[in-house]
Amino acid sequence: QVQLVDSGGGLVQPGGSLRLSCAASGITFSIYTMSWYRQAPGKQRELIAGITRGGSTNVLYSVKGRFTISRDNAKNAVYLQMNSLKPEDTDVYYCNAKFIGATDYWGKGTLVTVSS
C-alpha cells in the first residue's frame, strides 16, 4: 500500500521558517519525481517545487530564493525548506510522487499558516 505522509506545517510569524517533510512507503522512491504543491480554499492546486530522480530541482518563480526542495533516497523522504515566509504562503501543502506511466500519489496535506 502506497503512503505519503506529509508533516511539518504549523503557525509561524511572517519572516519565519518551516521545514516540511514527506515520508513515502510502498513505492520505489528513488525513481519517482517528488514535488510539493499548495492549495488555498477554492483555488487550484499549485506546483511549488519538484525534484527529479536525478536530483534536478525546479522551483516556482514566486518562491525562488526562499523555498528549497531536497530529497533523501535512503530515508524515502522529500523536504521543503521554507524561509522568509509571507502571509500569502498560507495554504495546505501537499506532497506528490510521480512516475511516467504510473499513478500519481498524494499526501493528505499539511497546513501552513503565516500570521502575526
N, C-alpha and C positions, 0 to 999 in steps of 0.2 A: 504494500500500500504506500502510495506516494504521499509524503507530507512536507510542506514548507511551513515552518513556524517562524513568523517574524515577530520581533520584540525590540524593546529599547525606546519606544515612544514615551511621551510624558509632557509635562508642563515645564516650559523653560522661558526665561525672560528674553526679550529682544537682545541680540548680540551674543547670546549663549550658544552652547554646543550640545549636540546629542549624537550618539552613535547607534544606529540601527543594526540589528543582526538578523540574519535569516539562516536557520538550520534546516538542511534538506536531508530527507531519508527516502529510501525506496527508488532512487534513480542513480544512474551512473553520473554523479555530479560533475565530474571533470569534463565531460563532453558537452555540457549544456552551456548556452549563453544565459547568464543571470542578469536580471535587471531589477530596478526599483521604479515603481510607478507611484503616483499620488492622485488622490481624487477628493474633491470637495463635494458637498451635497448638491445634487442637481447638475453637476458638471461631468464631463467626460474624464475618464482616467487618462492621466498624462504621463508619458515616459520621462523619467528624470535622469536616469543613468543606466548604462549597460556595460557588461564586461564579458568578453568572449572567452572561449575555452583557452585561447592562446594568451589571454591577459590584456588584449586591446580594450581600451575604455572609450566610452562616448558619454558626454555629459550635456544636459540641456543648457543652452546658452545662458539662460537667466540665473542658473545656479553655478555656473562655471567659476572656479576660484573659491567657492565656498563649500561645495559638496565634493566628496571623493568616494568613489566606489572601489572596493577591493574584494578579493576572494582568497579563501584558504582551502585548497582542494583536499588537504589532509584532514580537515575538520568538516568537510562538506558544508561550508558556510560562506556567505557573502555579507558584506558590510557596507553601510553607507555612513560615512563620517560627515556630519553637517555642522558647519561653523558659521558664525555671524548670522544667526537665524533672525528672520524677519517675521512680523505678524502674517504676512502673506504666504509664508511657508506652512501655515496651519492647515493640516489636511490629514487624511488617513493614508498611510504609506503601505504599499503592497510589494511583496517580493514575487518575482516571476521567474520561472525556468522554461527555457525554450530550446527545442532541438528541431531542426528542419525535418518535416515529415512526421513529427510526433505531436502528441497532445501538449498544449501549454498547461503548466501548473501554476497555481497561485497560492500565496499565503492568505490568511484571513484578515491581515491588516493590523497596523499598529498606529494609534492616534498620536499625532504630534500637535501640540498647542503652544504657540508662541505668543505670550501675553505678559504684560507687566501687572 
